[in-house]
């Protein structure tokens, strides 16, 4: 088992992941970071698709967005 690189340790700490560097391999930590980032991006995309458009927020529910995209 290879010790995780300092770059991976720093990135994990930036993301708020808890880890024991002596008990985690570089590959495991790399996969955990990639999974966290992928899930985070997917949740942001999903959240964004649910939120009303900027135009709808600015002009209200009777904006041209509602005519083009009802519902």
N, CA, C and O atoms as CSV, one atom per row, in Angstrom:
chain,resi,resn,atom,element,x,y,z
A,1,UNK,N,N,0.855,-1.183,0.000
A,1,UNK,CA,C,0.000,0.000,0.000
A,1,UNK,C,C,0.897,1.242,0.000
A,1,UNK,O,O,1.770,1.394,0.855
A,2,UNK,N,N,0.665,2.115,-0.968
A,2,UNK,CA,C,1.465,3.340,-1.053
A,2,UNK,C,C,0.781,4.450,-0.261
A,2,UNK,O,O,-0.441,4.601,-0.275
A,3,UNK,N,N,1.607,5.205,0.419
A,3,UNK,CA,C,1.081,6.348,1.180
A,3,UNK,C,C,0.462,7.364,0.222
A,3,UNK,O,O,0.955,7.536,-0.893
A,4,UNK,N,N,-0.599,8.032,0.636
A,4,UNK,CA,C,-1.199,9.032,-0.244
A,4,UNK,C,C,-0.267,10.225,-0.441
A,4,UNK,O,O,0.479,10.607,0.460
A,5,UNK,N,N,-0.327,10.794,-1.625
A,5,UNK,CA,C,0.508,11.958,-1.914
A,5,UNK,C,C,0.007,13.157,-1.117
A,5,UNK,O,O,-1.160,13.218,-0.731
A,6,UNK,N,N,0.887,14.086,-0.883
A,6,UNK,CA,C,0.507,15.286,-0.136
A,6,UNK,C,C,-0.586,16.065,-0.871
A,6,UNK,O,O,-1.461,16.663,-0.245
A,7,UNK,N,N,-0.525,16.052,-2.195
A,7,UNK,CA,C,-1.553,16.754,-2.980
A,7,UNK,C,C,-2.931,16.140,-2.741
A,7,UNK,O,O,-3.919,16.863,-2.614
A,8,UNK,N,N,-3.001,14.803,-2.681
A,8,UNK,CA,C,-4.276,14.143,-2.426
A,8,UNK,C,C,-4.754,14.408,-0.998
A,8,UNK,O,O,-5.944,14.620,-0.767
A,9,UNK,N,N,-3.841,14.395,-0.061
A,9,UNK,CA,C,-4.205,14.684,1.336
A,9,UNK,C,C,-4.750,16.102,1.449
A,9,UNK,O,O,-5.770,16.329,2.099
A,10,UNK,N,N,-4.072,17.055,0.819
A,10,UNK,CA,C,-4.527,18.449,0.859
A,10,UNK,C,C,-5.897,18.605,0.215
A,10,UNK,O,O,-6.758,19.304,0.750
A,11,UNK,N,N,-6.107,17.957,-0.937
A,11,UNK,CA,C,-7.396,18.058,-1.630
A,11,UNK,C,C,-8.500,17.433,-0.793
A,11,UNK,O,O,-9.598,17.985,-0.715
A,12,UNK,N,N,-8.237,16.307,-0.172
A,12,UNK,CA,C,-9.237,15.656,0.679
A,12,UNK,C,C,-9.620,16.565,1.842
A,12,UNK,O,O,-10.795,16.656,2.200
A,13,UNK,N,N,-8.653,17.225,2.421
A,13,UNK,CA,C,-8.942,18.139,3.534
A,13,UNK,C,C,-9.743,19.352,3.059
A,13,UNK,O,O,-10.630,19.829,3.767
A,14,UNK,N,N,-9.424,19.858,1.845
A,14,UNK,CA,C,-10.206,20.965,1.280
A,14,UNK,C,C,-11.672,20.576,1.125
A,14,UNK,O,O,-12.567,21.392,1.343
A,15,UNK,N,N,-11.907,19.325,0.749
A,15,UNK,CA,C,-13.271,18.841,0.537
A,15,UNK,C,C,-13.962,18.463,1.842
A,15,UNK,O,O,-15.170,18.228,1.863
A,16,UNK,N,N,-13.205,18.405,2.920
A,16,UNK,CA,C,-13.782,18.044,4.208
A,16,UNK,C,C,-13.856,16.546,4.430
A,16,UNK,O,O,-14.588,16.084,5.306
A,17,UNK,N,N,-13.108,15.784,3.649
A,17,UNK,CA,C,-13.085,14.335,3.841
A,17,UNK,C,C,-12.166,14.007,5.010
A,17,UNK,O,O,-11.084,14.578,5.141
A,18,UNK,N,N,-12.604,13.087,5.852
A,18,UNK,CA,C,-11.741,12.673,6.957
A,18,UNK,C,C,-10.983,11.419,6.527
A,18,UNK,O,O,-11.532,10.549,5.852
A,19,UNK,N,N,-9.732,11.342,6.923
A,19,UNK,CA,C,-8.921,10.201,6.538
A,19,UNK,C,C,-7.779,10.017,7.511
A,19,UNK,O,O,-7.368,10.935,8.220
A,20,UNK,N,N,-7.291,8.806,7.514
A,20,UNK,CA,C,-6.087,8.464,8.262
A,20,UNK,C,C,-5.030,8.130,7.216
A,20,UNK,O,O,-5.049,7.032,6.659
A,21,UNK,N,N,-4.110,9.047,6.939
A,21,UNK,CA,C,-3.128,8.819,5.873
A,21,UNK,C,C,-2.341,7.527,6.019
A,21,UNK,O,O,-1.910,6.950,5.021
A,22,UNK,N,N,-2.148,7.066,7.247
A,22,UNK,CA,C,-1.381,5.833,7.429
A,22,UNK,C,C,-2.215,4.591,7.122
A,22,UNK,O,O,-1.672,3.495,6.988
A,23,UNK,N,N,-3.540,4.763,7.008
A,23,UNK,CA,C,-4.427,3.628,6.769
A,23,UNK,C,C,-5.132,3.726,5.410
A,23,UNK,O,O,-6.038,2.943,5.128
A,24,UNK,N,N,-4.723,4.678,4.574
A,24,UNK,CA,C,-5.371,4.913,3.287
A,24,UNK,C,C,-4.311,4.939,2.190
A,24,UNK,O,O,-3.289,5.613,2.320
A,25,UNK,N,N,-4.560,4.209,1.121
A,25,UNK,CA,C,-3.596,4.212,0.011
A,25,UNK,C,C,-3.854,5.409,-0.897
A,25,UNK,O,O,-4.927,6.012,-0.863
A,26,UNK,N,N,-2.872,5.736,-1.694
A,26,UNK,CA,C,-3.003,6.846,-2.633
A,26,UNK,C,C,-4.139,6.580,-3.617
A,26,UNK,O,O,-4.896,7.488,-3.959
A,27,UNK,N,N,-4.255,5.334,-4.071
A,27,UNK,CA,C,-5.307,4.971,-5.026
A,27,UNK,C,C,-6.695,5.110,-4.389
A,27,UNK,O,O,-7.614,5.639,-5.014
A,28,UNK,N,N,-6.847,4.636,-3.147
A,28,UNK,CA,C,-8.133,4.754,-2.457
A,28,UNK,C,C,-8.532,6.211,-2.282
A,28,UNK,O,O,-9.686,6.577,-2.505
A,29,UNK,N,N,-7.591,7.023,-1.890
A,29,UNK,CA,C,-7.873,8.438,-1.673
A,29,UNK,C,C,-8.207,9.131,-2.988
A,29,UNK,O,O,-9.111,9.965,-3.041
A,30,UNK,N,N,-7.490,8.793,-4.037
A,30,UNK,CA,C,-7.767,9.356,-5.356
A,30,UNK,C,C,-9.182,9.011,-5.810
A,30,UNK,O,O,-9.899,9.872,-6.320
A,31,UNK,N,N,-9.585,7.750,-5.625
A,31,UNK,CA,C,-10.949,7.328,-5.994
A,31,UNK,C,C,-11.998,8.037,-5.141
A,31,UNK,O,O,-13.041,8.438,-5.657
A,32,UNK,N,N,-11.738,8.195,-3.847
A,32,UNK,CA,C,-12.684,8.872,-2.968
A,32,UNK,C,C,-12.877,10.328,-3.392
A,32,UNK,O,O,-14.001,10.830,-3.404
A,33,UNK,N,N,-11.792,10.995,-3.734
A,33,UNK,CA,C,-11.871,12.392,-4.180
A,33,UNK,C,C,-12.660,12.473,-5.485
A,33,UNK,O,O,-13.527,13.334,-5.630
A,34,UNK,N,N,-12.370,11.595,-6.425
A,34,UNK,CA,C,-13.070,11.593,-7.715
A,34,UNK,C,C,-14.559,11.331,-7.524
A,34,UNK,O,O,-15.387,11.976,-8.166
A,35,UNK,N,N,-14.907,10.392,-6.651
A,35,UNK,CA,C,-16.310,10.091,-6.384
A,35,UNK,C,C,-17.005,11.278,-5.750
A,35,UNK,O,O,-18.117,11.630,-6.145
A,36,UNK,N,N,-16.367,11.900,-4.772
A,36,UNK,CA,C,-16.946,13.068,-4.114
A,36,UNK,C,C,-17.203,14.175,-5.134
A,36,UNK,O,O,-18.287,14.757,-5.158
A,37,UNK,N,N,-16.220,14.463,-5.965
A,37,UNK,CA,C,-16.362,15.539,-6.948
A,37,UNK,C,C,-17.458,15.223,-7.963
A,37,UNK,O,O,-18.220,16.112,-8.344
A,38,UNK,N,N,-17.547,13.964,-8.406
A,38,UNK,CA,C,-18.576,13.564,-9.371
A,38,UNK,C,C,-19.967,13.707,-8.762
A,38,UNK,O,O,-20.865,14.258,-9.398
A,39,UNK,N,N,-20.154,13.222,-7.550
A,39,UNK,CA,C,-21.455,13.309,-6.885
A,39,UNK,C,C,-21.824,14.770,-6.625
A,39,UNK,O,O,-22.985,15.149,-6.783
A,40,UNK,N,N,-20.857,15.588,-6.231
A,40,UNK,CA,C,-21.104,17.006,-5.993
A,40,UNK,C,C,-21.567,17.695,-7.277
A,40,UNK,O,O,-22.538,18.451,-7.267
A,41,UNK,N,N,-20.875,17.431,-8.369
A,41,UNK,CA,C,-21.243,18.052,-9.647
A,41,UNK,C,C,-22.625,17.584,-10.080
A,41,UNK,O,O,-23.435,18.395,-10.529
A,42,UNK,N,N,-22.908,16.295,-9.955
A,42,UNK,CA,C,-24.227,15.774,-10.332
A,42,UNK,C,C,-25.329,16.421,-9.506
A,42,UNK,O,O,-26.390,16.743,-10.041
A,43,UNK,N,N,-25.097,16.614,-8.218
A,43,UNK,CA,C,-26.128,17.225,-7.376
A,43,UNK,C,C,-26.327,18.699,-7.723
A,43,UNK,O,O,-27.447,19.205,-7.654
A,44,UNK,N,N,-25.251,19.389,-8.093
A,44,UNK,CA,C,-25.383,20.797,-8.483
A,44,UNK,C,C,-26.142,20.920,-9.799
A,44,UNK,O,O,-26.963,21.825,-9.950
A,45,UNK,N,N,-25.886,20.033,-10.746
A,45,UNK,CA,C,-26.599,20.052,-12.027
A,45,UNK,C,C,-28.077,19.761,-11.792
A,45,UNK,O,O,-28.943,20.423,-12.363
A,46,UNK,N,N,-28.361,18.772,-10.954
A,46,UNK,CA,C,-29.748,18.421,-10.654
A,46,UNK,C,C,-30.458,19.576,-9.962
A,46,UNK,O,O,-31.600,19.895,-10.293
A,47,UNK,N,N,-29.794,20.192,-9.015
A,47,UNK,CA,C,-30.382,21.325,-8.293
A,47,UNK,C,C,-30.663,22.473,-9.252
A,47,UNK,O,O,-31.714,23.109,-9.176
A,48,UNK,N,N,-29.734,22.734,-10.143
A,48,UNK,CA,C,-29.886,23.827,-11.094
A,48,UNK,C,C,-31.055,23.587,-12.042
A,48,UNK,O,O,-31.737,24.536,-12.428
A,49,UNK,N,N,-31.296,22.339,-12.420
A,49,UNK,CA,C,-32.394,22.046,-13.337
A,49,UNK,C,C,-33.747,22.204,-12.661
A,49,UNK,O,O,-34.757,22.362,-13.346
A,50,UNK,N,N,-33.790,22.165,-11.339
A,50,UNK,CA,C,-35.032,22.312,-10.605
A,50,UNK,C,C,-35.332,23.778,-10.317
A,50,UNK,O,O,-36.498,24.163,-10.229
A,51,UNK,N,N,-34.310,24.588,-10.172
A,51,UNK,CA,C,-34.505,26.002,-9.848
A,51,UNK,C,C,-35.106,26.743,-11.032
A,51,UNK,O,O,-34.835,26.400,-12.182
A,52,UNK,N,N,-35.933,27.771,-10.756
A,52,UNK,CA,C,-36.482,28.570,-11.854
A,52,UNK,C,C,-35.368,29.304,-12.595
A,52,UNK,O,O,-34.313,29.598,-12.033
A,53,UNK,N,N,-35.620,29.582,-13.833
A,53,UNK,CA,C,-34.609,30.275,-14.625
A,53,UNK,C,C,-34.411,31.689,-14.110
A,53,UNK,O,O,-35.258,32.234,-13.402
A,54,UNK,N,N,-33.293,32.267,-14.473
A,54,UNK,CA,C,-32.988,33.645,-14.067
A,54,UNK,C,C,-34.066,34.600,-14.578
A,54,UNK,O,O,-34.490,35.501,-13.855
A,55,UNK,N,N,-34.502,34.409,-15.798
A,55,UNK,CA,C,-35.545,35.269,-16.365
A,55,UNK,C,C,-36.836,35.166,-15.553
A,55,UNK,O,O,-37.481,36.176,-15.275
A,56,UNK,N,N,-37.208,33.943,-15.175
A,56,UNK,CA,C,-38.437,33.747,-14.410
A,56,UNK,C,C,-38.323,34.418,-13.046
A,56,UNK,O,O,-39.297,34.982,-12.548
A,57,UNK,N,N,-37.140,34.361,-12.443
A,57,UNK,CA,C,-36.951,35.035,-11.154
A,57,UNK,C,C,-37.068,36.538,-11.315
A,57,UNK,O,O,-37.621,37.212,-10.447
A,58,UNK,N,N,-36.553,37.073,-12.420
A,58,UNK,CA,C,-36.570,38.519,-12.627
A,58,UNK,C,C,-37.957,39.046,-12.986
A,58,UNK,O,O,-38.383,40.083,-12.479
A,59,UNK,N,N,-38.660,38.326,-13.865
A,59,UNK,CA,C,-39.901,38.861,-14.416
A,59,UNK,C,C,-41.163,38.200,-13.891
A,59,UNK,O,O,-42.268,38.587,-14.269
A,60,UNK,N,N,-41.013,37.223,-13.037
A,60,UNK,CA,C,-42.191,36.602,-12.448
A,60,UNK,C,C,-42.736,35.457,-13.274
A,60,UNK,O,O,-42.199,35.129,-14.332
A,61,UNK,N,N,-43.808,34.849,-12.787
A,61,UNK,CA,C,-44.338,33.639,-13.422
A,61,UNK,C,C,-45.016,33.879,-14.768
A,61,UNK,O,O,-45.331,32.914,-15.465
A,62,UNK,N,N,-45.247,35.111,-15.151
A,62,UNK,CA,C,-45.900,35.363,-16.442
A,62,UNK,C,C,-44.901,35.841,-17.482
A,62,UNK,O,O,-45.270,36.526,-18.437
A,63,UNK,N,N,-43.652,35.484,-17.301
A,63,UNK,CA,C,-42.619,35.900,-18.244
A,63,UNK,C,C,-42.697,35.084,-19.524
A,63,UNK,O,O,-43.442,34.107,-19.599
A,64,UNK,N,N,-41.946,35.474,-20.508
A,64,UNK,CA,C,-41.896,34.767,-21.787
A,64,UNK,C,C,-41.408,33.329,-21.603
A,64,UNK,O,O,-41.730,32.464,-22.417
A,65,UNK,N,N,-40.642,33.064,-20.552
A,65,UNK,CA,C,-40.208,31.689,-20.263
A,65,UNK,C,C,-41.407,30.774,-20.082
A,65,UNK,O,O,-41.393,29.633,-20.545
A,66,UNK,N,N,-42.450,31.265,-19.411
A,66,UNK,CA,C,-43.627,30.428,-19.162
A,66,UNK,C,C,-44.397,30.154,-20.444
A,66,UNK,O,O,-45.022,29.103,-20.586
A,67,UNK,N,N,-44.352,31.098,-21.376
A,67,UNK,CA,C,-45.024,30.891,-22.648
A,67,UNK,C,C,-44.276,29.832,-23.461
A,67,UNK,O,O,-44.887,28.950,-24.063
A,68,UNK,N,N,-42.945,29.933,-23.468
A,68,UNK,CA,C,-42.127,28.980,-24.233
A,68,UNK,C,C,-41.982,27.635,-23.540
A,68,UNK,O,O,-41.919,26.597,-24.198
A,69,UNK,N,N,-41.930,27.653,-22.220
A,69,UNK,CA,C,-41.684,26.434,-21.438
A,69,UNK,C,C,-42.698,26.327,-20.303
A,69,UNK,O,O,-42.325,26.507,-19.144
A,70,UNK,N,N,-43.943,26.045,-20.589
A,70,UNK,CA,C,-44.926,25.965,-19.503
A,70,UNK,C,C,-44.577,24.843,-18.530
A,70,UNK,O,O,-44.059,23.794,-18.912
A,71,UNK,N,N,-44.879,25.100,-17.267
A,71,UNK,CA,C,-44.660,24.079,-16.243
A,71,UNK,C,C,-43.362,24.217,-15.659
A,71,UNK,O,O,-42.998,23.442,-14.774
